Amino acid sequence: MHDMTMRLHSRTLLLTAAALTAALSLTAVTPALAGTGAARAAAAPAAQGDPRSANQRVADFYGAYIDSVWGSEDPAASADAKALRSFYLSAAAQKKVAAYEAAQHADGILFAQNVPVKWSVVYTGSGAGHATNRVTLTWSDGPGAQVTHIDVQSDLKTLKITDLKQAD
């Protein structure tokens, strides 16, 4: 009986040691595996916003507008782009954009006939009740990508975009 108890004790000890070794190995490997995902997550900026900020509104508009015109195969895309213009732009800015489009046969928000692959918005100043942002549009990937700039003025009270001008 003592011999059988000893064998059970040895077997239990061996199984416990094997389980402990597996757990320790998994603990050692998991941070390395998790680190790869965590490194990717840390590299990606967090998206956030503030609907009270004129600057944020310009960024929101350009992000949504570019998404809309990018998805031109979607039947709702044209209606979405039109609704975005109506919501974010003042009546005067909408008229100015329409006049540009009629004269240039190009998109009056992007000042182009195609759609950029990337965009960024940077606050450049404010005064007289307006905020100004510089929108940078990138037209392709790679080191030689073409970049254009648009200066966008917004009313600080209404938060509507009141003017868009090609810059540079």
VMD Tcl script that builds the backbone (N, CA, C; Angstrom):
set m [mol new atoms 504]
animate dup $m
set s [atomselect $m all]
$s set {name element resname resid chain x y z} {
  {N N MET 1 A 0.815 -1.173 0.000}
  {CA C MET 1 A 0.000 0.000 0.000}
  {C C MET 1 A 0.870 1.252 0.000}
  {N N HIS 2 A 1.945 1.225 0.821}
  {CA C HIS 2 A 2.873 2.348 0.876}
  {C C HIS 2 A 3.495 2.601 -0.498}
  {N N ASP 3 A 3.781 1.497 -1.214}
  {CA C ASP 3 A 4.382 1.606 -2.547}
  {C C ASP 3 A 3.398 2.271 -3.526}
  {N N MET 4 A 2.109 1.953 -3.427}
  {CA C MET 4 A 1.105 2.533 -4.302}
  {C C MET 4 A 0.898 4.014 -3.982}
  {N N THR 5 A 0.903 4.361 -2.704}
  {CA C THR 5 A 0.767 5.756 -2.310}
  {C C THR 5 A 1.950 6.558 -2.826}
  {N N MET 6 A 3.112 5.962 -2.746}
  {CA C MET 6 A 4.328 6.626 -3.220}
  {C C MET 6 A 4.247 6.865 -4.728}
  {N N ARG 7 A 3.716 5.880 -5.492}
  {CA C ARG 7 A 3.589 6.040 -6.936}
  {C C ARG 7 A 2.568 7.141 -7.277}
  {N N LEU 8 A 1.437 7.162 -6.574}
  {CA C LEU 8 A 0.442 8.205 -6.797}
  {C C LEU 8 A 1.014 9.575 -6.465}
  {N N HIS 9 A 1.749 9.649 -5.347}
  {CA C HIS 9 A 2.368 10.915 -4.953}
  {C C HIS 9 A 3.386 11.366 -6.003}
  {N N SER 10 A 4.179 10.432 -6.520}
  {CA C SER 10 A 5.177 10.747 -7.541}
  {C C SER 10 A 4.494 11.201 -8.834}
  {N N ARG 11 A 3.402 10.483 -9.198}
  {CA C ARG 11 A 2.681 10.831 -10.407}
  {C C ARG 11 A 2.055 12.231 -10.265}
  {N N THR 12 A 1.453 12.523 -9.098}
  {CA C THR 12 A 0.836 13.824 -8.843}
  {C C THR 12 A 1.891 14.912 -8.887}
  {N N LEU 13 A 3.027 14.651 -8.293}
  {CA C LEU 13 A 4.128 15.604 -8.287}
  {C C LEU 13 A 4.622 15.858 -9.705}
  {N N LEU 14 A 4.712 14.788 -10.506}
  {CA C LEU 14 A 5.163 14.921 -11.888}
  {C C LEU 14 A 4.153 15.728 -12.706}
  {N N LEU 15 A 2.854 15.457 -12.560}
  {CA C LEU 15 A 1.825 16.204 -13.281}
  {C C LEU 15 A 1.811 17.672 -12.850}
  {N N THR 16 A 1.970 17.922 -11.559}
  {CA C THR 16 A 2.008 19.292 -11.059}
  {C C THR 16 A 3.217 20.027 -11.624}
  {N N ALA 17 A 4.342 19.378 -11.661}
  {CA C ALA 17 A 5.556 19.989 -12.201}
  {C C ALA 17 A 5.385 20.283 -13.691}
  {N N ALA 18 A 4.757 19.348 -14.426}
  {CA C ALA 18 A 4.544 19.555 -15.861}
  {C C ALA 18 A 3.591 20.725 -16.083}
  {N N ALA 19 A 2.515 20.790 -15.297}
  {CA C ALA 19 A 1.558 21.894 -15.430}
  {C C ALA 19 A 2.211 23.224 -15.091}
  {N N LEU 20 A 3.019 23.243 -14.046}
  {CA C LEU 20 A 3.721 24.461 -13.650}
  {C C LEU 20 A 4.696 24.899 -14.736}
  {N N THR 21 A 5.412 23.965 -15.320}
  {CA C THR 21 A 6.351 24.283 -16.398}
  {C C THR 21 A 5.599 24.854 -17.608}
  {N N ALA 22 A 4.469 24.234 -17.962}
  {CA C ALA 22 A 3.680 24.728 -19.098}
  {C C ALA 22 A 3.156 26.136 -18.814}
  {N N ALA 23 A 2.671 26.355 -17.605}
  {CA C ALA 23 A 2.145 27.675 -17.240}
  {C C ALA 23 A 3.249 28.722 -17.286}
  {N N LEU 24 A 4.429 28.393 -16.776}
  {CA C LEU 24 A 5.542 29.341 -16.789}
  {C C LEU 24 A 5.990 29.615 -18.220}
  {N N SER 25 A 5.998 28.595 -19.068}
  {CA C SER 25 A 6.377 28.795 -20.461}
  {C C SER 25 A 5.364 29.698 -21.156}
  {N N LEU 26 A 4.077 29.456 -20.902}
  {CA C LEU 26 A 3.036 30.272 -21.503}
  {C C LEU 26 A 3.135 31.712 -21.006}
  {N N THR 27 A 3.432 31.887 -19.729}
  {CA C THR 27 A 3.586 33.227 -19.167}
  {C C THR 27 A 4.761 33.951 -19.814}
  {N N ALA 28 A 5.821 33.226 -20.115}
  {CA C ALA 28 A 6.990 33.840 -20.744}
  {C C ALA 28 A 6.715 34.200 -22.199}
  {N N VAL 29 A 5.925 33.379 -22.898}
  {CA C VAL 29 A 5.667 33.601 -24.313}
  {C C VAL 29 A 4.566 34.648 -24.522}
  {N N THR 30 A 3.560 34.659 -23.666}
  {CA C THR 30 A 2.407 35.543 -23.854}
  {C C THR 30 A 2.781 37.011 -23.959}
  {N N PRO 31 A 3.650 37.572 -23.084}
  {CA C PRO 31 A 3.990 38.984 -23.262}
  {C C PRO 31 A 4.662 39.253 -24.599}
  {N N ALA 32 A 5.456 38.317 -25.068}
  {CA C ALA 32 A 6.115 38.527 -26.365}
  {C C ALA 32 A 5.071 38.556 -27.474}
  {N N LEU 33 A 4.109 37.642 -27.407}
  {CA C LEU 33 A 3.048 37.634 -28.415}
  {C C LEU 33 A 2.148 38.849 -28.268}
  {N N ALA 34 A 1.803 39.159 -27.029}
  {CA C ALA 34 A 0.943 40.316 -26.791}
  {C C ALA 34 A 1.649 41.603 -27.162}
  {N N GLY 35 A 2.962 41.619 -27.024}
  {CA C GLY 35 A 3.734 42.818 -27.352}
  {C C GLY 35 A 3.612 43.204 -28.812}
  {N N THR 36 A 3.502 42.209 -29.675}
  {CA C THR 36 A 3.379 42.531 -31.089}
  {C C THR 36 A 2.077 43.281 -31.346}
  {N N GLY 37 A 0.995 42.801 -30.806}
  {CA C GLY 37 A -0.287 43.486 -30.960}
  {C C GLY 37 A -0.293 44.805 -30.219}
  {N N ALA 38 A 0.298 44.810 -29.024}
  {CA C ALA 38 A 0.339 46.036 -28.230}
  {C C ALA 38 A 1.183 47.091 -28.937}
  {N N ALA 39 A 2.268 46.655 -29.572}
  {CA C ALA 39 A 3.111 47.611 -30.296}
  {C C ALA 39 A 2.334 48.210 -31.458}
  {N N ARG 40 A 1.545 47.371 -32.148}
  {CA C ARG 40 A 0.724 47.885 -33.236}
  {C C ARG 40 A -0.327 48.840 -32.712}
  {N N ALA 41 A -0.957 48.463 -31.601}
  {CA C ALA 41 A -1.992 49.329 -31.022}
  {C C ALA 41 A -1.393 50.648 -30.552}
  {N N ALA 42 A -0.197 50.596 -29.990}
  {CA C ALA 42 A 0.441 51.830 -29.513}
  {C C ALA 42 A 0.844 52.729 -30.680}
  {N N ALA 43 A 1.180 52.121 -31.821}
  {CA C ALA 43 A 1.600 52.910 -32.974}
  {C C ALA 43 A 0.420 53.612 -33.638}
  {N N ALA 44 A -0.780 53.056 -33.500}
  {CA C ALA 44 A -1.968 53.664 -34.109}
  {C C ALA 44 A -2.513 54.743 -33.176}
  {N N PRO 45 A -2.713 55.955 -33.696}
  {CA C PRO 45 A -3.236 57.018 -32.843}
  {C C PRO 45 A -4.690 56.749 -32.477}
  {N N ALA 46 A -5.056 57.163 -31.307}
  {CA C ALA 46 A -6.438 57.021 -30.871}
  {C C ALA 46 A -7.283 58.093 -31.553}
  {N N ALA 47 A -8.440 57.714 -32.006}
  {CA C ALA 47 A -9.351 58.678 -32.615}
  {C C ALA 47 A -10.210 59.290 -31.509}
  {N N GLN 48 A -10.345 60.576 -31.550}
  {CA C GLN 48 A -11.183 61.263 -30.588}
  {C C GLN 48 A -11.672 62.557 -31.197}
  {N N GLY 49 A -12.581 63.228 -30.546}
  {CA C GLY 49 A -13.086 64.457 -31.124}
  {C C GLY 49 A -13.832 65.306 -30.115}
  {N N ASP 50 A -14.167 66.515 -30.553}
  {CA C ASP 50 A -14.908 67.460 -29.729}
  {C C ASP 50 A -15.797 68.274 -30.666}
  {N N PRO 51 A -17.123 68.078 -30.626}
  {CA C PRO 51 A -18.009 68.764 -31.562}
  {C C PRO 51 A -18.067 70.272 -31.352}
  {N N ARG 52 A -17.464 70.782 -30.284}
  {CA C ARG 52 A -17.441 72.224 -30.020}
  {C C ARG 52 A -16.251 72.906 -30.663}
  {N N SER 53 A -15.333 72.150 -31.228}
  {CA C SER 53 A -14.094 72.675 -31.791}
  {C C SER 53 A -14.221 72.890 -33.301}
  {N N ALA 54 A -13.982 74.109 -33.745}
  {CA C ALA 54 A -14.005 74.400 -35.189}
  {C C ALA 54 A -12.954 73.569 -35.909}
  {N N ASN 55 A -11.804 73.388 -35.294}
  {CA C ASN 55 A -10.725 72.606 -35.906}
  {C C ASN 55 A -11.143 71.147 -36.075}
  {N N GLN 56 A -11.761 70.605 -35.045}
  {CA C GLN 56 A -12.223 69.222 -35.111}
  {C C GLN 56 A -13.289 69.067 -36.181}
  {N N ARG 57 A -14.134 70.060 -36.320}
  {CA C ARG 57 A -15.198 70.001 -37.317}
  {C C ARG 57 A -14.609 69.958 -38.736}
  {N N VAL 58 A -13.550 70.712 -38.975}
  {CA C VAL 58 A -12.897 70.674 -40.293}
  {C C VAL 58 A -12.337 69.273 -40.537}
  {N N ALA 59 A -11.681 68.714 -39.528}
  {CA C ALA 59 A -11.128 67.360 -39.662}
  {C C ALA 59 A -12.244 66.343 -39.878}
  {N N ASP 60 A -13.333 66.470 -39.125}
  {CA C ASP 60 A -14.458 65.552 -39.301}
  {C C ASP 60 A -15.043 65.662 -40.707}
  {N N PHE 61 A -15.193 66.897 -41.176}
  {CA C PHE 61 A -15.751 67.109 -42.510}
  {C C PHE 61 A -14.873 66.466 -43.576}
  {N N TYR 62 A -13.580 66.768 -43.554}
  {CA C TYR 62 A -12.711 66.220 -44.597}
  {C C TYR 62 A -12.641 64.697 -44.522}
  {N N GLY 63 A -12.608 64.143 -43.323}
  {CA C GLY 63 A -12.592 62.687 -43.204}
  {C C GLY 63 A -13.847 62.057 -43.787}
  {N N ALA 64 A -15.007 62.580 -43.420}
  {CA C ALA 64 A -16.264 62.022 -43.912}
  {C C ALA 64 A -16.446 62.291 -45.405}
  {N N TYR 65 A -16.065 63.483 -45.844}
  {CA C TYR 65 A -16.237 63.838 -47.250}
  {C C TYR 65 A -15.363 62.950 -48.146}
  {N N ILE 66 A -14.117 62.780 -47.769}
  {CA C ILE 66 A -13.208 61.935 -48.559}
  {C C ILE 66 A -13.699 60.489 -48.550}
  {N N ASP 67 A -14.177 60.010 -47.413}
  {CA C ASP 67 A -14.744 58.658 -47.378}
  {C C ASP 67 A -15.905 58.538 -48.354}
  {N N SER 68 A -16.734 59.566 -48.401}
  {CA C SER 68 A -17.905 59.568 -49.287}
  {C C SER 68 A -17.513 59.531 -50.760}
  {N N VAL 69 A -16.615 60.414 -51.158}
  {CA C VAL 69 A -16.244 60.447 -52.579}
  {C C VAL 69 A -15.337 59.272 -52.948}
  {N N TRP 70 A -14.630 58.727 -51.977}
  {CA C TRP 70 A -13.803 57.532 -52.222}
  {C C TRP 70 A -14.702 56.356 -52.574}
  {N N GLY 71 A -15.836 56.265 -51.894}
  {CA C GLY 71 A -16.759 55.156 -52.124}
  {C C GLY 71 A -17.762 55.467 -53.211}
  {N N SER 72 A -17.304 55.984 -54.325}
  {CA C SER 72 A -18.197 56.445 -55.393}
  {C C SER 72 A -19.049 55.320 -55.997}
  {N N GLU 73 A -18.668 54.059 -55.796}
  {CA C GLU 73 A -19.468 52.953 -56.314}
  {C C GLU 73 A -20.743 52.782 -55.496}
  {N N ASP 74 A -20.740 53.268 -54.271}
  {CA C ASP 74 A -21.903 53.182 -53.388}
  {C C ASP 74 A -22.941 54.206 -53.847}
  {N N PRO 75 A -24.160 53.781 -54.128}
  {CA C PRO 75 A -25.183 54.716 -54.603}
  {C C PRO 75 A -25.456 55.867 -53.626}
  {N N ALA 76 A -25.224 55.654 -52.352}
  {CA C ALA 76 A -25.479 56.704 -51.363}
  {C C ALA 76 A -24.351 57.723 -51.290}
  {N N ALA 77 A -23.210 57.448 -51.909}
  {CA C ALA 77 A -22.032 58.310 -51.768}
  {C C ALA 77 A -22.284 59.735 -52.226}
  {N N SER 78 A -22.913 59.908 -53.355}
  {CA C SER 78 A -23.169 61.253 -53.873}
  {C C SER 78 A -24.103 62.029 -52.948}
  {N N ALA 79 A -25.146 61.370 -52.482}
  {CA C ALA 79 A -26.077 62.015 -51.554}
  {C C ALA 79 A -25.378 62.354 -50.239}
  {N N ASP 80 A -24.504 61.462 -49.781}
  {CA C ASP 80 A -23.760 61.717 -48.542}
  {C C ASP 80 A -22.863 62.940 -48.697}
  {N N ALA 81 A -22.134 63.019 -49.803}
  {CA C ALA 81 A -21.229 64.151 -50.033}
  {C C ALA 81 A -22.020 65.460 -50.070}
  {N N LYS 82 A -23.159 65.440 -50.715}
  {CA C LYS 82 A -23.997 66.638 -50.800}
  {C C LYS 82 A -24.521 67.028 -49.406}
  {N N ALA 83 A -24.956 66.058 -48.633}
  {CA C ALA 83 A -25.455 66.320 -47.279}
  {C C ALA 83 A -24.335 66.856 -46.377}
  {N N LEU 84 A -23.131 66.321 -46.533}
  {CA C LEU 84 A -21.994 66.801 -45.738}
  {C C LEU 84 A -21.695 68.259 -46.059}
  {N N ARG 85 A -21.707 68.606 -47.332}
  {CA C ARG 85 A -21.477 69.998 -47.737}
  {C C ARG 85 A -22.525 70.906 -47.102}
  {N N SER 86 A -23.764 70.484 -47.165}
  {CA C SER 86 A -24.861 71.287 -46.634}
  {C C SER 86 A -24.725 71.477 -45.119}
  {N N PHE 87 A -24.305 70.450 -44.434}
  {CA C PHE 87 A -24.188 70.521 -42.976}
  {C C PHE 87 A -22.973 71.322 -42.524}
  {N N TYR 88 A -21.817 71.096 -43.137}
  {CA C TYR 88 A -20.569 71.688 -42.649}
  {C C TYR 88 A -20.238 73.055 -43.247}
  {N N LEU 89 A -20.738 73.364 -44.431}
  {CA C LEU 89 A -20.374 74.626 -45.092}
  {C C LEU 89 A -21.484 75.665 -44.951}
  {N N SER 90 A -21.079 76.913 -44.787}
  {CA C SER 90 A -22.046 78.012 -44.783}
  {C C SER 90 A -22.652 78.116 -46.181}
  {N N ALA 91 A -23.770 78.812 -46.280}
  {CA C ALA 91 A -24.420 78.993 -47.590}
  {C C ALA 91 A -23.479 79.685 -48.571}
  {N N ALA 92 A -22.746 80.692 -48.108}
  {CA C ALA 92 A -21.816 81.419 -48.984}
  {C C ALA 92 A -20.689 80.496 -49.465}
  {N N ALA 93 A -20.173 79.649 -48.577}
  {CA C ALA 93 A -19.104 78.726 -48.969}
  {C C ALA 93 A -19.632 77.695 -49.970}
  {N N GLN 94 A -20.860 77.245 -49.800}
  {CA C GLN 94 A -21.454 76.301 -50.749}
  {C C GLN 94 A -21.564 76.927 -52.140}
  {N N LYS 95 A -21.935 78.196 -52.195}
  {CA C LYS 95 A -22.031 78.890 -53.479}
  {C C LYS 95 A -20.656 79.031 -54.127}
  {N N LYS 96 A -19.656 79.361 -53.312}
  {CA C LYS 96 A -18.301 79.513 -53.837}
  {C C LYS 96 A -17.780 78.174 -54.390}
  {N N VAL 97 A -18.056 77.091 -53.684}
  {CA C VAL 97 A -17.640 75.758 -54.132}
  {C C VAL 97 A -18.346 75.407 -55.441}
  {N N ALA 98 A -19.634 75.667 -55.515}
  {CA C ALA 98 A -20.398 75.372 -56.736}
  {C C ALA 98 A -19.868 76.175 -57.923}
  {N N ALA 99 A -19.519 77.448 -57.698}
  {CA C ALA 99 A -18.974 78.281 -58.778}
  {C C ALA 99 A -17.630 77.729 -59.247}
  {N N TYR 100 A -16.780 77.312 -58.332}
  {CA C TYR 100 A -15.484 76.719 -58.690}
  {C C TYR 100 A -15.711 75.470 -59.538}
  {N N GLU 101 A -16.628 74.626 -59.101}
  {CA C GLU 101 A -16.873 73.370 -59.805}
  {C C GLU 101 A -17.406 73.614 -61.217}
  {N N ALA 102 A -18.274 74.596 -61.365}
  {CA C ALA 102 A -18.817 74.905 -62.692}
  {C C ALA 102 A -17.719 75.419 -63.625}
  {N N ALA 103 A -16.824 76.221 -63.089}
  {CA C ALA 103 A -15.761 76.803 -63.912}
  {C C ALA 103 A -14.618 75.820 -64.182}
  {N N GLN 104 A -14.273 75.012 -63.191}
  {CA C GLN 104 A -13.077 74.163 -63.297}
  {C C GLN 104 A -13.366 72.694 -63.614}
  {N N HIS 105 A -14.607 72.285 -63.520}
  {CA C HIS 105 A -14.983 70.881 -63.733}
  {C C HIS 105 A -14.181 69.954 -62.823}
  {N N ALA 106 A -14.047 70.391 -61.564}
  {CA C ALA 106 A -13.324 69.622 -60.559}
  {C C ALA 106 A -14.044 69.792 -59.221}
  {N N ASP 107 A -13.749 68.938 -58.287}
  {CA C ASP 107 A -14.359 68.996 -56.964}
  {C C ASP 107 A -13.892 70.259 -56.235}
  {N N GLY 108 A -14.815 71.067 -55.786}
  {CA C GLY 108 A -14.482 72.334 -55.125}
  {C C GLY 108 A -14.118 72.207 -53.664}
  {N N ILE 109 A -14.213 71.032 -53.101}
  {CA C ILE 109 A -13.776 70.783 -51.725}
  {C C ILE 109 A -12.324 70.322 -51.748}
  {N N LEU 110 A -11.996 69.469 -52.711}
  {CA C LEU 110 A -10.651 68.900 -52.825}
  {C C LEU 110 A -9.783 69.651 -53.830}
  {N N PHE 111 A -10.412 70.518 -54.644}
  {CA C PHE 111 A -9.718 71.233 -55.717}
  {C C PHE 111 A -9.000 70.253 -56.637}
  {N N ALA 112 A -9.713 69.189 -57.002}
  {CA C ALA 112 A -9.126 68.147 -57.848}
  {C C ALA 112 A -10.233 67.335 -58.500}
  {N N GLN 113 A -9.841 66.510 -59.459}
  {CA C GLN 113 A -10.795 65.617 -60.114}
  {C C GLN 113 A -10.723 64.204 -59.547}
  {N N ASN 114 A -9.733 63.936 -58.747}
  {CA C ASN 114 A -9.627 62.611 -58.143}
  {C C ASN 114 A -9.715 62.728 -56.616}
  {N N VAL 115 A -9.459 61.627 -55.923}
  {CA C VAL 115 A -9.639 61.565 -54.471}
  {C C VAL 115 A -8.300 61.250 -53.809}
  {N N PRO 116 A -7.926 62.004 -52.778}
  {CA C PRO 116 A -6.651 61.723 -52.099}
  {C C PRO 116 A -6.708 60.411 -51.320}
  {N N VAL 117 A -5.523 59.849 -51.068}
  {CA C VAL 117 A -5.447 58.625 -50.274}
  {C C VAL 117 A -5.244 58.924 -48.794}
  {N N LYS 118 A -4.796 60.139 -48.488}
  {CA C LYS 118 A -4.577 60.534 -47.088}
  {C C LYS 118 A -4.875 62.018 -46.941}
  {N N TRP 119 A -5.189 62.411 -45.704}
  {CA C TRP 119 A -5.437 63.822 -45.414}
  {C C TRP 119 A -5.022 64.098 -43.982}
  {N N SER 120 A -4.707 65.354 -43.711}
  {CA C SER 120 A -4.452 65.782 -42.339}
  {C C SER 120 A -4.909 67.233 -42.201}
  {N N VAL 121 A -5.231 67.626 -40.993}
  {CA C VAL 121 A -5.709 68.970 -40.705}
  {C C VAL 121 A -4.901 69.524 -39.540}
  {N N VAL 122 A -4.373 70.748 -39.725}
  {CA C VAL 122 A -3.581 71.396 -38.680}
  {C C VAL 122 A -4.136 72.803 -38.450}
  {N N TYR 123 A -4.355 73.136 -37.217}
  {CA C TYR 123 A -4.801 74.474 -36.837}
  {C C TYR 123 A -3.672 75.466 -37.121}
  {N N THR 124 A -4.000 76.581 -37.787}
  {CA C THR 124 A -2.956 77.560 -38.116}
  {C C THR 124 A -3.195 78.931 -37.496}
  {N N GLY 125 A -4.344 79.148 -36.858}
  {CA C GLY 125 A -4.559 80.422 -36.185}
  {C C GLY 125 A -6.024 80.811 -36.116}
  {N N SER 126 A -6.265 81.909 -35.412}
  {CA C SER 126 A -7.631 82.415 -35.327}
  {C C SER 126 A -7.598 83.915 -35.082}
  {N N GLY 127 A -8.714 84.541 -35.395}
  {CA C GLY 127 A -8.870 85.969 -35.192}
  {C C GLY 127 A -10.144 86.452 -35.857}
  {N N ALA 128 A -10.690 87.528 -35.359}
  {CA C ALA 128 A -11.908 88.136 -35.908}
  {C C ALA 128 A -13.056 87.136 -35.986}
  {N N GLY 129 A -13.138 86.251 -34.984}
  {CA C GLY 129 A -14.243 85.302 -34.936}
  {C C GLY 129 A -14.115 84.093 -35.833}
  {N N HIS 130 A -12.920 83.890 -36.399}
  {CA C HIS 130 A -12.696 82.759 -37.307}
  {C C HIS 130 A -11.474 81.948 -36.877}
  {N N ALA 131 A -11.503 80.677 -37.190}
  {CA C ALA 131 A -10.340 79.792 -37.024}
  {C C ALA 131 A -9.889 79.381 -38.419}
  {N N THR 132 A -8.599 79.195 -38.581}
  {CA C THR 132 A -8.057 78.760 -39.863}
  {C C THR 132 A -7.299 77.459 -39.663}
  {N N ASN 133 A -7.484 76.552 -40.602}
  {CA C ASN 133 A -6.796 75.264 -40.605}
  {C C ASN 133 A -6.159 75.043 -41.963}
  {N N ARG 134 A -5.064 74.325 -41.977}
  {CA C ARG 134 A -4.429 73.914 -43.226}
  {C C ARG 134 A -4.721 72.427 -43.406}
  {N N VAL 135 A -5.379 72.118 -44.501}
  {CA C VAL 135 A -5.671 70.730 -44.851}
  {C C VAL 135 A -4.604 70.291 -45.845}
  {N N THR 136 A -3.964 69.179 -45.557}
  {CA C THR 136 A -2.965 68.607 -46.451}
  {C C THR 136 A -3.549 67.341 -47.056}
  {N N LEU 137 A -3.581 67.294 -48.367}
  {CA C LEU 137 A -4.085 66.130 -49.092}
  {C C LEU 137 A -2.917 65.424 -49.765}
  {N N THR 138 A -2.818 64.128 -49.573}
  {CA C THR 138 A -1.766 63.313 -50.178}
  {C C THR 138 A -2.427 62.427 -51.220}
  {N N TRP 139 A -1.888 62.460 -52.439}
  {CA C TRP 139 A -2.563 61.862 -53.583}
  {C C TRP 139 A -2.091 60.466 -53.952}
  {N N SER 140 A -1.031 59.979 -53.346}
  {CA C SER 140 A -0.583 58.608 -53.604}
  {C C SER 140 A 0.307 58.188 -52.446}
  {N N ASP 141 A 0.688 56.927 -52.451}
  {CA C ASP 141 A 1.596 56.422 -51.423}
  {C C ASP 141 A 3.032 56.512 -51.910}
  {N N GLY 142 A 3.962 56.429 -51.001}
  {CA C GLY 142 A 5.365 56.406 -51.371}
  {C C GLY 142 A 6.053 57.730 -51.139}
  {N N PRO 143 A 7.365 57.719 -51.271}
  {CA C PRO 143 A 8.162 58.905 -50.961}
  {C C PRO 143 A 7.957 60.069 -51.919}
  {N N GLY 144 A 7.548 59.828 -53.136}
  {CA C GLY 144 A 7.370 60.911 -54.105}
  {C C GLY 144 A 5.922 61.330 -54.259}
  {N N ALA 145 A 5.111 61.079 -53.252}
  {CA C ALA 145 A 3.678 61.359 -53.353}
  {C C ALA 145 A 3.416 62.856 -53.505}
  {N N GLN 146 A 2.469 63.198 -54.370}
  {CA C GLN 146 A 2.080 64.592 -54.553}
  {C C GLN 146 A 1.223 65.022 -53.372}
  {N N VAL 147 A 1.460 66.237 -52.900}
  {CA C VAL 147 A 0.740 66.792 -51.755}
  {C C VAL 147 A 0.212 68.164 -52.142}
  {N N THR 148 A -1.039 68.446 -51.783}
  {CA C THR 148 A -1.602 69.781 -51.980}
  {C C THR 148 A -2.144 70.286 -50.648}
  {N N HIS 149 A -2.345 71.596 -50.571}
  {CA C HIS 149 A -2.809 72.213 -49.326}
  {C C HIS 149 A -4.019 73.101 -49.587}
  {N N ILE 150 A -4.910 73.125 -48.619}
  {CA C ILE 150 A -6.086 73.978 -48.680}
  {C C ILE 150 A -6.192 74.702 -47.343}
  {N N ASP 151 A -6.361 76.014 -47.394}
  {CA C ASP 151 A -6.617 76.776 -46.174}
  {C C ASP 151 A -8.123 76.872 -45.986}
  {N N VAL 152 A -8.588 76.455 -44.833}
  {CA C VAL 152 A -10.014 76.400 -44.540}
  {C C VAL 152 A -10.304 77.324 -43.367}
  {N N GLN 153 A -11.247 78.227 -43.573}
  {CA C GLN 153 A -11.643 79.175 -42.526}
  {C C GLN 153 A -13.016 78.765 -41.998}
  {N N SER 154 A -13.178 78.814 -40.667}
  {CA C SER 154 A -14.441 78.453 -40.026}
  {C C SER 154 A -14.891 79.561 -39.100}
  {N N ASP 155 A -16.182 79.740 -38.992}
  {CA C ASP 155 A -16.771 80.697 -38.068}
  {C C ASP 155 A -16.760 80.068 -36.670}
  {N N LEU 156 A -16.206 80.778 -35.696}
  {CA C LEU 156 A -16.101 80.215 -34.354}
  {C C LEU 156 A -17.456 80.121 -33.642}
  {N N LYS 157 A -18.421 80.896 -34.072}
  {CA C LYS 157 A -19.738 80.852 -33.431}
  {C C LYS 157 A -20.590 79.717 -34.003}
  {N N THR 158 A -20.690 79.648 -35.320}
  {CA C THR 158 A -21.546 78.633 -35.954}
  {C C THR 158 A -20.808 77.321 -36.216}
  {N N LEU 159 A -19.483 77.380 -36.225}
  {CA C LEU 159 A -18.599 76.255 -36.547}
  {C C LEU 159 A -18.695 75.826 -38.017}
  {N N LYS 160 A -19.388 76.603 -38.821}
  {CA C LYS 160 A -19.496 76.300 -40.253}
  {C C LYS 160 A -18.222 76.742 -40.977}
  {N N ILE 161 A -17.848 75.994 -42.007}
  {CA C ILE 161 A -16.747 76.382 -42.872}
  {C C ILE 161 A -17.240 77.528 -43.724}
  {N N THR 162 A -16.500 78.640 -43.698}
  {CA C THR 162 A -16.934 79.838 -44.415}
  {C C THR 162 A -16.103 80.119 -45.662}
  {N N ASP 163 A -14.907 79.501 -45.767}
  {CA C ASP 163 A -14.073 79.740 -46.932}
  {C C ASP 163 A -13.056 78.616 -47.102}
  {N N LEU 164 A -12.771 78.290 -48.351}
  {CA C LEU 164 A -11.754 77.304 -48.708}
  {C C LEU 164 A -10.909 77.906 -49.810}
  {N N LYS 165 A -9.579 77.856 -49.652}
  {CA C LYS 165 A -8.679 78.390 -50.671}
  {C C LYS 165 A -7.509 77.448 -50.879}
  {N N GLN 166 A -7.167 77.254 -52.154}
  {CA C GLN 166 A -5.956 76.496 -52.447}
  {C C GLN 166 A -4.776 77.264 -51.886}
  {N N ALA 167 A -3.863 76.549 -51.252}
  {CA C ALA 167 A -2.677 77.185 -50.676}
  {C C ALA 167 A -1.430 76.695 -51.419}
  {N N ASP 168 A -0.349 77.438 -51.289}
  {CA C ASP 168 A 0.960 77.153 -51.913}
  {C C ASP 168 A 0.940 77.402 -53.362}
}
mol reanalyze $m
mol bondsrecalc $m
mol representation Tube
mol addrep $m
